């Protein structure tokens, strides 16, 4: 089973009473293969979180880092 299909079938549940969840973001980009000059490739923001008690985590590519985009990712209920 592909990783994405498994995550859709079994969504990650983080947090709860007594749990600490750390969240962070990072921008990822890469060079096109065989391109010595590193032609610009669209970079993407990855947003993620990890339950520090259980070490369960998630990562999600997001288009923007604003409240309207990140709130549903953090609290999907």
N, C-alpha and C positions, 0 to 999 in steps of 0.2 A: 504494500500500500504506500502511496506517495505521502510524504510528510504533510503536505497541505491538506490532503483528504483526511488524514488522521486528525489533524488539528480541528478541522470542521466537524468531524464526527465526535470529537472529545475535547470541547473547548476548555482552556485552562481556567481554573478558578484560583484566584489569589486573595490573600488577606483574610480578615476576620478578626474577632476579638483576640488581643494579645499578639497579633502578627504585625510585622513591619514590612512594608513593600517599598522597595527602592525603584524609582523610575528615572530613565535617562534617555537621551537622544544622541544620535550621531549621523553625520552625513557620509554616505558612501559613494564612491565613484571609482572608475577603473579606466585604464587605457584600452583602446581597441587592440586586439591581437594583431601583431605584425606591423604596428604603426609606431615607429621609433620616435616620432615627434609627440606622441600622446595626444592625438586629435581630441578636442573636447567632446566628452560624452556627458549626457545629462546626469547630474548627480541626483541621488534620492535620499530623503530623510528616513531613518529607521528609528522608531520609538519603541521602547521596551520597558519591562518591569520584572522584578524578581522578588518573590516572597523570601525574606531572609531566614525565616524559620524552616521552611520546607525545601528551599532552593528550587521551587517550581518557577518557571519564567515564561515570558512571551516576548515576541518581537513582531512588529508590524510596520510595513512601509506606509508612510503618510505623505500626502501631497503638501500639507501646510502644518505649521506648528502652533496654530492658534487655538484658543479655548474651544471654539465650535468643533474643531476637528479632533482634539485630544480628549475632551471630556467623555464622549461615547466609547473611546478606546479604553480609558481607565475604568469607567463605570458603565458597562454595557446594559445594565438592567433598566 
